[in-house]
């Protein structure tokens, strides 16, 4: 539809319309400002505190998986140690109950 509006039957009118198009002038330092904005958006803002920096690091997928694996291994290790200590206490109590049954009551 635009093509039909831009095409006029008179070639002189068409030439006059093409010549009448105004292209606005760019503001001063336009390209420099565009590149500065691009660089500003590409560079990440510095974190406000060490906690924000740590959270930003942990929330990356690669580090999040690694952190989850480390926490899982730490939990398994702590549970294993606690289980061994509990088993050792139970074994000692069972031994004492077998040797001196009336001492534990």
N, CA, C and O atoms as a GROMACS GRO file, in nm:
protein
  420
    1UNK      N    1   0.082  -0.118   0.000
    1UNK     CA    2   0.000   0.000   0.000
    1UNK      C    3   0.087   0.125   0.000
    1UNK      O    4   0.053   0.223  -0.066
    2UNK      N    5   0.199   0.122   0.074
    2UNK     CA    6   0.289   0.238   0.074
    2UNK      C    7   0.347   0.262  -0.064
    2UNK      O    8   0.366   0.376  -0.107
    3UNK      N    9   0.373   0.152  -0.134
    3UNK     CA   10   0.429   0.166  -0.267
    3UNK      C   11   0.332   0.242  -0.358
    3UNK      O   12   0.374   0.323  -0.440
    4UNK      N   13   0.204   0.215  -0.341
    4UNK     CA   14   0.104   0.284  -0.424
    4UNK      C   15   0.098   0.432  -0.387
    4UNK      O   16   0.079   0.516  -0.475
    5UNK      N   17   0.115   0.464  -0.259
    5UNK     CA   18   0.109   0.604  -0.217
    5UNK      C   19   0.234   0.680  -0.264
    5UNK      O   20   0.225   0.797  -0.301
    6UNK      N   21   0.349   0.613  -0.262
    6UNK     CA   22   0.473   0.680  -0.301
    6UNK      C   23   0.484   0.698  -0.452
    6UNK      O   24   0.555   0.787  -0.500
    7UNK      N   25   0.416   0.615  -0.527
    7UNK     CA   26   0.422   0.626  -0.672
    7UNK      C   27   0.317   0.726  -0.719
    7UNK      O   28   0.197   0.709  -0.697
    8UNK      N   29   0.365   0.828  -0.782
    8UNK     CA   30   0.270   0.925  -0.836
    8UNK      C   31   0.274   0.917  -0.989
    8UNK      O   32   0.376   0.878  -1.047
    9UNK      N   33   0.167   0.952  -1.052
    9UNK     CA   34   0.165   0.943  -1.198
    9UNK      C   35   0.259   1.044  -1.263
    9UNK      O   36   0.305   1.023  -1.375
   10UNK      N   37   0.288   1.152  -1.195
   10UNK     CA   38   0.374   1.255  -1.253
   10UNK      C   39   0.517   1.234  -1.206
   10UNK      O   40   0.540   1.238  -1.085
   11UNK      N   41   0.615   1.212  -1.294
   11UNK     CA   42   0.754   1.191  -1.251
   11UNK      C   43   0.815   1.314  -1.183
   11UNK      O   44   0.903   1.299  -1.099
   12UNK      N   45   0.770   1.432  -1.218
   12UNK     CA   46   0.824   1.552  -1.155
   12UNK      C   47   0.782   1.560  -1.009
   12UNK      O   48   0.860   1.603  -0.924
   13UNK      N   49   0.660   1.518  -0.979
   13UNK     CA   50   0.613   1.517  -0.841
   13UNK      C   51   0.691   1.414  -0.761
   13UNK      O   52   0.729   1.440  -0.646
   14UNK      N   53   0.716   1.298  -0.819
   14UNK     CA   54   0.794   1.195  -0.751
   14UNK      C   55   0.935   1.242  -0.721
   14UNK      O   56   0.987   1.218  -0.612
   15UNK      N   57   0.998   1.308  -0.817
   15UNK     CA   58   1.134   1.360  -0.796
   15UNK      C   59   1.133   1.469  -0.690
   15UNK      O   60   1.224   1.476  -0.607
   16UNK      N   61   1.032   1.552  -0.690
   16UNK     CA   62   1.021   1.658  -0.591
   16UNK      C   63   1.001   1.599  -0.450
   16UNK      O   64   1.059   1.648  -0.354
   17UNK      N   65   0.920   1.494  -0.439
   17UNK     CA   66   0.897   1.430  -0.310
   17UNK      C   67   1.026   1.362  -0.259
   17UNK      O   68   1.055   1.368  -0.140
   18UNK      N   69   1.102   1.298  -0.348
   18UNK     CA   70   1.227   1.235  -0.307
   18UNK      C   71   1.329   1.339  -0.262
   18UNK      O   72   1.406   1.315  -0.169
   19UNK      N   73   1.329   1.452  -0.326
   19UNK     CA   74   1.423   1.559  -0.290
   19UNK      C   75   1.382   1.628  -0.161
   19UNK      O   76   1.466   1.686  -0.093
   20UNK      N   77   1.254   1.622  -0.127
   20UNK     CA   78   1.204   1.692  -0.010
   20UNK      C   79   1.226   1.616   0.120
   20UNK      O   80   1.201   1.670   0.228
   21UNK      N   81   1.273   1.491   0.114
   21UNK     CA   82   1.296   1.414   0.237
   21UNK      C   83   1.408   1.477   0.316
   21UNK      O   84   1.517   1.504   0.265
   22UNK      N   85   1.379   1.500   0.441
   22UNK     CA   86   1.476   1.563   0.530
   22UNK      C   87   1.536   1.456   0.621
   22UNK      O   88   1.464   1.379   0.683
   23UNK      N   89   1.667   1.454   0.628
   23UNK     CA   90   1.731   1.362   0.722
   23UNK      C   91   1.789   1.448   0.834
   23UNK      O   92   1.871   1.536   0.810
   24UNK      N   93   1.746   1.423   0.957
   24UNK     CA   94   1.793   1.507   1.068
   24UNK      C   95   1.942   1.486   1.094
   24UNK      O   96   1.994   1.376   1.074
   25UNK      N   97   2.007   1.589   1.136
   25UNK     CA   98   2.150   1.581   1.168
   25UNK      C   99   2.167   1.512   1.303
   25UNK      O  100   2.088   1.531   1.395
   26UNK      N  101   2.271   1.432   1.313
   26UNK     CA  102   2.299   1.362   1.439
   26UNK      C  103   2.357   1.458   1.541
   26UNK      O  104   2.427   1.552   1.504
   27UNK      N  105   2.329   1.436   1.668
   27UNK     CA  106   2.386   1.523   1.770
   27UNK      C  107   2.539   1.508   1.775
   27UNK      O  108   2.592   1.407   1.728
   28UNK      N  109   2.608   1.606   1.830
   28UNK     CA  110   2.754   1.594   1.838
   28UNK      C  111   2.797   1.475   1.923
   28UNK      O  112   2.732   1.443   2.022
   29UNK      N  113   2.904   1.410   1.884
   29UNK     CA  114   2.962   1.294   1.954
   29UNK      C  115   2.863   1.177   1.964
   29UNK      O  116   2.866   1.102   2.062
   30UNK      N  117   2.778   1.163   1.867
   30UNK     CA  118   2.677   1.058   1.870
   30UNK      C  119   2.741   0.920   1.872
   30UNK      O  120   2.705   0.836   1.956
   31UNK      N  121   2.835   0.895   1.782
   31UNK     CA  122   2.898   0.763   1.776
   31UNK      C  123   2.975   0.732   1.904
   31UNK      O  124   2.969   0.620   1.954
   32UNK      N  125   3.046   0.830   1.957
   32UNK     CA  126   3.120   0.807   2.082
   32UNK      C  127   3.026   0.771   2.196
   32UNK      O  128   3.056   0.682   2.276
   33UNK      N  129   2.914   0.839   2.203
   33UNK     CA  130   2.818   0.810   2.310
   33UNK      C  131   2.756   0.671   2.293
   33UNK      O  132   2.731   0.602   2.392
   34UNK      N  133   2.732   0.630   2.168
   34UNK     CA  134   2.677   0.496   2.144
   34UNK      C  135   2.777   0.391   2.190
   34UNK      O  136   2.739   0.297   2.260
   35UNK      N  137   2.904   0.405   2.151
   35UNK     CA  138   3.004   0.306   2.191
   35UNK      C  139   3.027   0.306   2.342
   35UNK      O  140   3.052   0.201   2.401
   36UNK      N  141   3.019   0.423   2.404
   36UNK     CA  142   3.034   0.429   2.550
   36UNK      C  143   2.920   0.354   2.618
   36UNK      O  144   2.943   0.283   2.716
   37UNK      N  145   2.798   0.370   2.569
   37UNK     CA  146   2.684   0.300   2.626
   37UNK      C  147   2.697   0.149   2.609
   37UNK      O  148   2.664   0.072   2.699
   38UNK      N  149   2.745   0.108   2.492
   38UNK     CA  150   2.765  -0.036   2.468
   38UNK      C  151   2.868  -0.090   2.565
   38UNK      O  152   2.848  -0.198   2.622
   39UNK      N  153   2.977  -0.020   2.584
   39UNK     CA  154   3.081  -0.066   2.677
   39UNK      C  155   3.029  -0.068   2.820
   39UNK      O  156   3.064  -0.158   2.898
   40UNK      N  157   2.947   0.029   2.856
   40UNK     CA  158   2.892   0.033   2.993
   40UNK      C  159   2.800  -0.085   3.019
   40UNK      O  160   2.800  -0.141   3.129
   41UNK      N  161   2.721  -0.124   2.919
   41UNK     CA  162   2.630  -0.236   2.941
   41UNK      C  163   2.704  -0.369   2.939
   41UNK      O  164   2.660  -0.465   3.003
   42UNK      N  165   2.816  -0.377   2.866
   42UNK     CA  166   2.892  -0.501   2.861
   42UNK      C  167   2.971  -0.525   2.987
   42UNK      O  168   2.989  -0.640   3.028
   43UNK      N  169   3.019  -0.420   3.050
   43UNK     CA  170   3.099  -0.438   3.172
   43UNK      C  171   3.004  -0.449   3.292
   43UNK      O  172   2.918  -0.364   3.311
   44UNK      N  173   3.021  -0.555   3.372
   44UNK     CA  174   2.932  -0.572   3.487
   44UNK      C  175   2.962  -0.468   3.595
   44UNK      O  176   3.075  -0.424   3.612
   45UNK      N  177   2.858  -0.432   3.666
   45UNK     CA  178   2.875  -0.336   3.775
   45UNK      C  179   2.948  -0.404   3.891
   45UNK      O  180   2.923  -0.522   3.918
   46UNK      N  181   3.036  -0.333   3.958
   46UNK     CA  182   3.107  -0.395   4.071
   46UNK      C  183   3.009  -0.426   4.184
   46UNK      O  184   2.918  -0.347   4.210
   47UNK      N  185   3.027  -0.539   4.251
   47UNK     CA  186   2.934  -0.574   4.360
   47UNK      C  187   2.948  -0.478   4.477
   47UNK      O  188   3.055  -0.422   4.502
   48UNK      N  189   2.837  -0.461   4.548
   48UNK     CA  190   2.835  -0.366   4.660
   48UNK      C  191   2.912  -0.420   4.781
   48UNK      O  192   2.974  -0.342   4.854
   49UNK      N  193   2.909  -0.550   4.802
   49UNK     CA  194   2.979  -0.608   4.916
   49UNK      C  195   3.036  -0.744   4.878
   49UNK      O  196   3.009  -0.795   4.769
   50UNK      N  197   3.113  -0.801   4.967
   50UNK     CA  198   3.171  -0.932   4.940
   50UNK      C  199   3.063  -1.039   4.933
   50UNK      O  200   3.077  -1.138   4.862
   51UNK      N  201   2.955  -1.018   5.007
   51UNK     CA  202   2.845  -1.115   5.005
   51UNK      C  203   2.776  -1.116   4.869
   51UNK      O  204   2.739  -1.222   4.818
   52UNK      N  205   2.758  -0.997   4.810
   52UNK     CA  206   2.699  -0.989   4.676
   52UNK      C  207   2.789  -1.055   4.573
   52UNK      O  208   2.741  -1.124   4.482
   53UNK      N  209   2.920  -1.034   4.586
   53UNK     CA  210   3.015  -1.097   4.493
   53UNK      C  211   3.011  -1.249   4.508
   53UNK      O  212   3.015  -1.321   4.408
   54UNK      N  213   3.003  -1.297   4.629
   54UNK     CA  214   2.998  -1.441   4.654
   54UNK      C  215   2.868  -1.500   4.599
   54UNK      O  216   2.870  -1.606   4.537
   55UNK      N  217   2.758  -1.431   4.620
   55UNK     CA  218   2.628  -1.478   4.568
   55UNK      C  219   2.628  -1.479   4.416
   55UNK      O  220   2.574  -1.572   4.355
   56UNK      N  221   2.687  -1.378   4.354
   56UNK     CA  222   2.694  -1.375   4.208
   56UNK      C  223   2.779  -1.490   4.156
   56UNK      O  224   2.747  -1.547   4.051
   57UNK      N  225   2.884  -1.524   4.226
   57UNK     CA  226   2.970  -1.635   4.185
   57UNK      C  227   2.898  -1.768   4.201
   57UNK      O  228   2.904  -1.853   4.112
   58UNK      N  229   2.830  -1.787   4.312
   58UNK     CA  230   2.762  -1.913   4.340
   58UNK      C  231   2.641  -1.933   4.248
   58UNK      O  232   2.607  -2.047   4.216
   59UNK      N  233   2.577  -1.826   4.204
   59UNK     CA  234   2.456  -1.839   4.123
   59UNK      C  235   2.486  -1.871   3.977
   59UNK      O  236   2.394  -1.897   3.900
   60UNK      N  237   2.612  -1.870   3.937
   60UNK     CA  238   2.646  -1.916   3.802
   60UNK      C  239   2.626  -2.066   3.798
   60UNK      O  240   2.660  -2.136   3.894
   61UNK      N  241   2.573  -2.118   3.688
   61UNK     CA  242   2.540  -2.262   3.683
   61UNK      C  243   2.658  -2.354   3.713
   61UNK      O  244   2.642  -2.452   3.786
   62UNK      N  245   2.775  -2.325   3.658
   62UNK     CA  246   2.889  -2.413   3.680
   62UNK      C  247   2.927  -2.416   3.827
   62UNK      O  248   2.952  -2.523   3.883
   63UNK      N  249   2.931  -2.302   3.890
   63UNK     CA  250   2.968  -2.296   4.031
   63UNK      C  251   2.856  -2.344   4.122
   63UNK      O  252   2.883  -2.395   4.231
   64UNK      N  253   2.733  -2.328   4.079
   64UNK     CA  254   2.620  -2.376   4.159
   64UNK      C  255   2.623  -2.528   4.169
   64UNK      O  256   2.599  -2.584   4.276
   65UNK      N  257   2.653  -2.595   4.059
   65UNK     CA  258   2.662  -2.741   4.061
   65UNK      C  259   2.780  -2.783   4.149
   65UNK      O  260   2.769  -2.878   4.227
   66UNK      N  261   2.891  -2.713   4.135
   66UNK     CA  262   3.008  -2.746   4.216
   66UNK      C  263   2.979  -2.723   4.365
   66UNK      O  264   3.017  -2.806   4.448
   67UNK      N  265   2.914  -2.613   4.399
   67UNK     CA  266   2.881  -2.585   4.538
   67UNK      C  267   2.785  -2.690   4.594
   67UNK      O  268   2.799  -2.733   4.708
   68UNK      N  269   2.687  -2.731   4.514
   68UNK     CA  270   2.594  -2.835   4.559
   68UNK      C  271   2.667  -2.967   4.583
   68UNK      O  272   2.637  -3.038   4.679
   69UNK      N  273   2.762  -3.000   4.496
   69UNK     CA  274   2.840  -3.123   4.515
   69UNK      C  275   2.926  -3.116   4.640
   69UNK      O  276   2.936  -3.214   4.714
   70UNK      N  277   2.987  -3.001   4.665
   70UNK     CA  278   3.070  -2.985   4.785
   70UNK      C  279   2.983  -2.996   4.910
   70UNK      O  280   3.022  -3.062   5.007
   71UNK      N  281   2.867  -2.932   4.910
   71UNK     CA  282   2.778  -2.940   5.026
   71UNK      C  283   2.726  -3.082   5.047
   71UNK      O  284   2.712  -3.127   5.161
   72UNK      N  285   2.699  -3.152   4.939
   72UNK     CA  286   2.654  -3.290   4.951
   72UNK      C  287   2.763  -3.378   5.011
   72UNK      O  288   2.736  -3.458   5.100
   73UNK      N  289   2.886  -3.363   4.964
   73UNK     CA  290   2.997  -3.440   5.019
   73UNK      C  291   3.024  -3.405   5.165
   73UNK      O  292   3.056  -3.492   5.246
   74UNK      N  293   3.012  -3.277   5.199
   74UNK     CA  294   3.031  -3.236   5.339
   74UNK      C  295   2.922  -3.297   5.427
   74UNK      O  296   2.951  -3.341   5.539
   75UNK      N  297   2.799  -3.301   5.380
   75UNK     CA  298   2.691  -3.362   5.457
   75UNK      C  299   2.709  -3.512   5.474
   75UNK      O  300   2.685  -3.566   5.582
   76UNK      N  301   2.753  -3.578   5.368
   76UNK     CA  302   2.777  -3.723   5.378
   76UNK      C  303   2.891  -3.750   5.476
   76UNK      O  304   2.882  -3.844   5.556
   77UNK      N  305   2.997  -3.670   5.469
   77UNK     CA  306   3.111  -3.689   5.560
   77UNK      C  307   3.070  -3.666   5.705
   77UNK      O  308   3.105  -3.744   5.793
   78UNK      N  309   2.996  -3.559   5.730
   78UNK     CA  310   2.953  -3.530   5.866
   78UNK      C  311   2.860  -3.641   5.918
   78UNK      O  312   2.871  -3.682   6.033
   79UNK      N  313   2.770  -3.688   5.835
   79UNK     CA  314   2.680  -3.796   5.876
   79UNK      C  315   2.755  -3.926   5.905
   79UNK      O  316   2.722  -3.998   5.999
   80UNK      N  317   2.856  -3.954   5.823
   80UNK     CA  318   2.936  -4.075   5.844
   80UNK      C  319   3.011  -4.067   5.976
   80UNK      O  320   3.014  -4.164   6.052
   81UNK      N  321   3.073  -3.953   6.004
   81UNK     CA  322   3.146  -3.937   6.130
   81UNK      C  323   3.054  -3.947   6.250
   81UNK      O  324   3.086  -4.014   6.349
   82UNK      N  325   2.939  -3.883   6.242
   82UNK     CA  326   2.844  -3.888   6.353
   82UNK      C  327   2.792  -4.031   6.372
   82UNK      O  328   2.774  -4.076   6.485
   83UNK      N  329   2.768  -4.101   6.263
   83UNK     CA  330   2.723  -4.240   6.271
   83UNK      C  331   2.827  -4.331   6.334
   83UNK      O  332   2.793  -4.420   6.413
   84UNK      N  333   2.953  -4.310   6.300
   84UNK     CA  334   3.060  -4.390   6.361
   84UNK      C  335   3.067  -4.366   6.511
   84UNK      O  336   3.082  -4.459   6.590
   85UNK      N  337   3.057  -4.240   6.550
   85UNK     CA  338   3.064  -4.208   6.694
   85UNK      C  339   2.944  -4.269   6.768
   85UNK      O  340   2.959  -4.322   6.878
   86UNK      N  341   2.827  -4.262   6.708
   86UNK     CA  342   2.708  -4.320   6.772
   86UNK      C  343   2.721  -4.472   6.781
   86UNK      O  344   2.684  -4.532   6.882
   87UNK      N  345   2.773  -4.534   6.675
   87UNK     CA  346   2.792  -4.680   6.678
   87UNK      C  347   2.894  -4.719   6.784
   87UNK      O  348   2.878  -4.820   6.852
   88UNK      N  349   3.000  -4.638   6.799
   88UNK     CA  350   3.101  -4.667   6.900
   88UNK      C  351   3.042  -4.654   7.042
   88UNK      O  352   3.070  -4.738   7.128
   89UNK      N  353   2.960  -4.552   7.065
   89UNK     CA  354   2.895  -4.535   7.196
   89UNK      C  355   2.802  -4.652   7.225
   89UNK      O  356   2.800  -4.706   7.336
   90UNK      N  357   2.725  -4.692   7.124
   90UNK     CA  358   2.633  -4.805   7.142
   90UNK      C  359   2.708  -4.934   7.171
   90UNK      O  360   2.666  -5.014   7.255
   91UNK      N  361   2.820  -4.954   7.103
   91UNK     CA  362   2.900  -5.074   7.127
   91UNK      C  363   2.957  -5.074   7.268
   91UNK      O  364   2.960  -5.179   7.334
   92UNK      N  365   3.001  -4.959   7.316
   92UNK     CA  366   3.054  -4.950   7.452
   92UNK      C  367   2.943  -4.976   7.554
   92UNK      O  368   2.965  -5.044   7.654
   93UNK      N  369   2.826  -4.921   7.529
   93UNK     CA  370   2.714  -4.942   7.622
   93UNK      C  371   2.671  -5.088   7.622
   93UNK      O  372   2.639  -5.142   7.728
   94UNK      N  373   2.670  -5.152   7.507
   94UNK     CA  374   2.634  -5.293   7.499
   94UNK      C  375   2.738  -5.379   7.572
   94UNK      O  376   2.702  -5.475   7.639
   95UNK      N  377   2.865  -5.345   7.558
   95UNK     CA  378   2.970  -5.420   7.626
   95UNK      C  379   2.956  -5.405   7.778
   95UNK      O  380   2.963  -5.504   7.852
   96UNK      N  381   2.936  -5.280   7.823
   96UNK     CA  382   2.918  -5.259   7.966
   96UNK      C  383   2.794  -5.332   8.018
   96UNK      O  384   2.796  -5.387   8.128
   97UNK      N  385   2.687  -5.333   7.939
   97UNK     CA  386   2.565  -5.404   7.982
   97UNK      C  387   2.588  -5.553   7.989
   97UNK      O  388   2.528  -5.621   8.072
   98UNK      N  389   2.674  -5.605   7.902
   98UNK     CA  390   2.700  -5.748   7.902
   98UNK      C  391   2.792  -5.785   8.018
   98UNK      O  392   2.775  -5.891   8.078
   99UNK      N  393   2.889  -5.699   8.052
   99UNK     CA  394   2.985  -5.730   8.157
   99UNK      C  395   2.925  -5.704   8.294
   99UNK      O  396   2.933  -5.789   8.384
  100UNK      N  397   2.866  -5.586   8.310
  100UNK     CA  398   2.809  -5.550   8.442
  100UNK      C  399   2.663  -5.509   8.418
  100UNK      O  400   2.637  -5.390   8.400
  101UNK      N  401   2.570  -5.600   8.417
  101UNK     CA  402   2.433  -5.568   8.383
  101UNK      C  403   2.365  -5.473   8.480
  101UNK      O  404   2.284  -5.391   8.437
  102UNK      N  405   2.395  -5.482   8.607
  102UNK     CA  406   2.324  -5.398   8.704
  102UNK      C  407   2.386  -5.258   8.718
  102UNK      O  408   2.327  -5.173   8.784
  103UNK      N  409   2.501  -5.230   8.659
  103UNK     CA  410   2.568  -5.101   8.674
  103UNK      C  411   2.499  -4.992   8.593
  103UNK      O  412   2.511  -4.875   8.628
  104UNK      N  413   2.431  -5.025   8.490
  104UNK     CA  414   2.373  -4.923   8.401
  104UNK      C  415   2.231  -4.885   8.439
  104UNK      O  416   2.172  -4.797   8.375
  105UNK      N  417   2.175  -4.946   8.540
  105UNK     CA  418   2.037  -4.916   8.576
  105UNK      C  419   2.025  -4.810   8.679
  105UNK      O  420   1.914  -4.774   8.719
   0.00000   0.00000   0.00000
